[in-house]
Amino acid sequence: MWSLIQAHQLIAGMALMWVICTAIGAMPTPRDNSSQFYEWAFKFLQSIGSGLARLMAIYQPAALNALTGQTVKTTVPPNPPTAAGEAATK
């Protein structure tokens, strides 16, 4: 099993991230009578889960789409900056 995971590290990592994000998203929202620790843990884990999802969206938009069904629109700056030497040669 370990050799399979080592051979397919990207897929295993994406699957692990998906499981973690899904488990965090399934946590029930704290209620008025919840302990302060659960409220802290909920907020902390939600921030970690959203950070993982953002990283997936930035570095692998196709993977995020395949795992969650979300689509990410790629953005390009309207006028990308040019180096000083490039502007003189044009």
C-alpha positions in Angstrom: 0.0 0.0 0.0 2.8 2.4 0.9 4.5 1.8 -2.4 1.2 2.7 -4.2 1.0 6.0 -2.3 4.6 6.8 -3.0 4.1 6.1 -6.7 1.1 8.4 -6.8 1.9 11.2 -4.4 0.0 13.9 -6.1 -3.2 11.9 -6.3 -2.8 10.7 -2.7 -2.2 14.2 -1.4 -5.2 15.6 -3.2 -7.4 12.8 -1.9 -6.1 13.4 1.6 -6.7 17.2 1.3 -10.3 16.5 0.0 -11.0 14.2 3.0 -9.7 16.7 5.5 -11.6 19.6 3.9 -14.8 17.5 3.8 -14.4 16.4 7.4 -13.9 20.0 8.5 -16.9 21.2 6.5 -19.1 18.5 8.2 -18.5 19.9 11.6 -21.6 21.2 13.2 -21.8 25.0 13.9 -21.2 25.9 17.5 -24.3 26.6 19.5 -24.9 29.0 22.4 -24.1 26.3 24.9 -21.0 25.0 23.2 -17.7 25.1 25.0 -15.2 27.8 24.3 -12.7 25.1 23.1 -15.1 23.8 20.5 -15.8 27.3 19.3 -12.1 27.9 19.0 -11.4 24.5 17.3 -14.3 25.1 14.9 -12.9 28.5 13.8 -9.4 27.2 13.6 -10.2 24.2 11.6 -12.5 26.1 9.3 -9.6 28.5 8.5 -7.3 25.6 7.8 -9.9 24.0 5.5 -10.5 27.1 3.6 -6.8 27.7 3.2 -6.3 24.2 1.8 -9.2 24.8 -0.7 -7.7 28.2 -1.7 -4.3 26.6 -2.3 -5.9 23.9 -4.5 -7.7 26.6 -6.4 -4.6 28.6 -7.0 -2.2 25.9 -7.9 -4.4 23.2 -9.4 -7.8 24.7 -10.6 -8.5 21.6 -12.6 -8.1 19.4 -9.6 -10.4 21.5 -7.5 -13.0 21.3 -10.2 -12.6 17.5 -10.4 -12.9 17.1 -6.6 -15.5 19.6 -5.6 -17.3 20.7 -8.8 -16.2 24.3 -8.3 -14.9 26.2 -11.2 -12.2 28.8 -10.9 -11.9 31.6 -13.4 -8.3 32.3 -14.3 -7.5 36.0 -14.2 -4.8 37.8 -16.2 -3.8 41.4 -15.4 -4.9 43.8 -18.2 -1.5 45.3 -18.7 1.2 42.9 -17.3 4.3 44.8 -16.1 7.3 44.8 -18.4 11.0 45.0 -17.5 12.8 48.3 -18.4 14.9 46.5 -21.1 11.8 45.0 -22.8 10.1 48.4 -23.2 13.1 49.9 -25.0 13.3 47.0 -27.5 9.7 47.2 -28.7 
